[in-house]
């Protein structure tokens, strides 16, 4: 590989000065790939919590909610000269290309969790080391979904560059709706479109109230009914799994509900992903109470709470599935000032 130092131009001549890539000797050019064991759980958790891009989905205690036998875990840690550089939660599955190493099939995000000071050289070394490891272990392909850039404390595209450089391709590029919480004081409504502001006022006039809630069972009934009627699918999590998640991560799972009198008519379940981003994982309402526009009131109150808590972004989740947009859902989320960010899934066949 050649590195360009500078380019000087004259009227009919271009001169390029080329310098060779830096050479690293011995262990400096080596990244050790080690399979995770329970004895380093505490080190893993601490690394994720203090990393550049780690989320709730990368924590072992989040992954613990999966029942025994659902996945064959194959988590990896990457060290350079003994120093922990990255962790990589993953499972192995059988697919069309044989054994697949997937990061992660049981979470919204997987991929590399890295330090803030990760260099471009080490980013490439990480991906090269992953490919070498997977090839040696007999995997037919690698699939990973990195967190969107909003989740990075120090945003950069080093990992994306390294993945493409090492032969990964985009398996899919979904869009997730994101609200930036950089509001001037009291200026939240200015980012809402007229339709959303009108619906919010209607909910308030109708006596709808929004509050934090512990009535998970009541919300789950609303969610299940709504998903079945609209899409004929079940929620990603069972009710028992959500209770388990709240038990494992009580400070990271929040629920807001909208009430008409003492009846819960809508709700939103939030995952506090990291210090920058809170994710609205489930949003649902009772169809027979849709005219009260409780969801619009929920959005406003959740945004207000997130701003007060110091979060920078509210992620409302994807409105594409296998790169096919749900135009109505995308438009609805845009009513509250949301804009789409890539949620990329990469694949490399070995």
SULSUL-V64424 format. One record per residue. N is the residue number from 0. RES is the residue in one small letter. PHI is phi as a letter, one per 20 degrees, with the letter a starting at -180 (999 if undefined). Layout:
((N;RES;PHI) (N;RES;PHI))
This chain:
((0;x;999) (1;x;d) (2;x;d) (3;x;e) (4;x;e) (5;x;a) (6;x;c) (7;x;d) (8;x;c) (9;x;c) (10;x;g) (11;x;c) (12;x;b) (13;x;d) (14;x;d) (15;x;d) (16;x;e) (17;x;d) (18;x;d) (19;x;f) (20;x;f) (21;x;f) (22;x;d) (23;x;d) (24;x;d) (25;x;l) (26;x;f) (27;x;f) (28;x;d) (29;x;d) (30;x;d) (31;x;e) (32;x;d) (33;x;c) (34;x;f) (35;x;f) (36;x;c) (37;x;f) (38;x;f) (39;x;d) (40;x;g) (41;x;f) (42;x;f) (43;x;g) (44;x;f) (45;x;f) (46;x;f) (47;x;f) (48;x;f) (49;x;d) (50;x;e) (51;x;f) (52;x;c) (53;x;f) (54;x;c) (55;x;g) (56;x;f) (57;x;e) (58;x;f) (59;x;f) (60;x;f) (61;x;f) (62;x;f) (63;x;f) (64;x;f) (65;x;f) (66;x;f) (67;x;g) (68;x;n) (69;x;f) (70;x;c) (71;x;d) (72;x;f) (73;x;b) (74;x;f) (75;x;c) (76;x;c) (77;x;c) (78;x;c) (79;x;c) (80;x;l) (81;x;n) (82;x;e) (83;x;f) (84;x;d) (85;x;a) (86;x;c) (87;x;b) (88;x;f) (89;x;b) (90;x;c) (91;x;d) (92;x;b) (93;x;e) (94;x;c) (95;x;f) (96;x;d) (97;x;n) (98;x;f) (99;x;d) (100;x;d) (101;x;d) (102;x;c) (103;x;c) (104;x;f) (105;x;d) (106;x;b) (107;x;f) (108;x;c) (109;x;b) (110;x;m) (111;x;f) (112;x;d) (113;x;c) (114;x;f) (115;x;f) (116;x;e) (117;x;g) (118;x;e) (119;x;f) (120;x;f) (121;x;f) (122;x;f) (123;x;f) (124;x;f) (125;x;g) (126;x;f) (127;x;g) (128;x;f) (129;x;f) (130;x;f) (131;x;f) (132;x;f) (133;x;f) (134;x;f) (135;x;f) (136;x;e) (137;x;n) (138;x;f) (139;x;e) (140;x;a) (141;x;c) (142;x;c) (143;x;b) (144;x;d) (145;x;e) (146;x;f) (147;x;f) (148;x;f) (149;x;f) (150;x;e) (151;x;e) (152;x;f) (153;x;c) (154;x;f) (155;x;a) (156;x;d) (157;x;g) (158;x;f) (159;x;f) (160;x;f) (161;x;f) (162;x;f) (163;x;f) (164;x;g) (165;x;e) (166;x;n) (167;x;f) (168;x;c) (169;x;f) (170;x;f) (171;x;a) (172;x;c) (173;x;e) (174;x;d) (175;x;d) (176;x;e) (177;x;c) (178;x;d) (179;x;f) (180;x;e) (181;x;e) (182;x;e) (183;x;f) (184;x;g) (185;x;m) (186;x;d) (187;x;f) (188;x;f) (189;x;f) (190;x;e) (191;x;e) (192;x;f) (193;x;g) (194;x;g) (195;x;f) (196;x;f) (197;x;f) (198;x;f) (199;x;f) (200;x;f) (201;x;f) (202;x;f) (203;x;f) (204;x;f) (205;x;e) (206;x;n) (207;x;f) (208;x;c) (209;x;c) (210;x;b) (211;x;f) (212;x;b) (213;x;d) (214;x;e) (215;x;f) (216;x;f) (217;x;f) (218;x;f) (219;x;f) (220;x;f) (221;x;f) (222;x;f) (223;x;f) (224;x;f) (225;x;f) (226;x;f) (227;x;f) (228;x;f) (229;x;e) (230;x;c) (231;x;l) (232;x;c) (233;x;d) (234;x;g) (235;x;g) (236;x;d) (237;x;f) (238;x;f) (239;x;f) (240;x;f) (241;x;f) (242;x;f) (243;x;f) (244;x;f) (245;x;f) (246;x;f) (247;x;f) (248;x;c) (249;x;f) (250;x;e) (251;x;d) (252;x;d) (253;x;c) (254;x;c) (255;x;d) (256;x;c) (257;x;d) (258;x;c) (259;x;d) (260;x;m) (261;x;d) (262;x;e) (263;x;f) (264;x;d) (265;x;a) (266;x;a) (267;x;b) (268;x;d) (269;x;d) (270;x;d) (271;x;f) (272;x;f) (273;x;a) (274;x;f) (275;x;e) (276;x;c) (277;x;d) (278;x;d) (279;x;e) (280;x;f) (281;x;c) (282;x;c) (283;x;b) (284;x;b) (285;x;f) (286;x;f) (287;x;f) (288;x;d) (289;x;g) (290;x;f) (291;x;e) (292;x;l) (293;x;f) (294;x;f) (295;x;f) (296;x;f) (297;x;g) (298;x;g) (299;x;f) (300;x;f) (301;x;f) (302;x;f) (303;x;f) (304;x;f) (305;x;f) (306;x;f) (307;x;f) (308;x;e) (309;x;n) (310;x;f) (311;x;e) (312;x;b) (313;x;d) (314;x;e) (315;x;e) (316;x;n) (317;x;f) (318;x;c) (319;x;c) (320;x;c) (321;x;l) (322;x;m) (323;x;d) (324;x;f) (325;x;e) (326;x;f) (327;x;f) (328;x;f) (329;x;f) (330;x;f) (331;x;g) (332;x;f) (333;x;f) (334;x;g) (335;x;d) (336;x;n) (337;x;f) (338;x;c) (339;x;e) (340;x;c) (341;x;f) (342;x;d) (343;x;e) (344;x;d) (345;x;d) (346;x;b) (347;x;c) (348;x;e) (349;x;d))
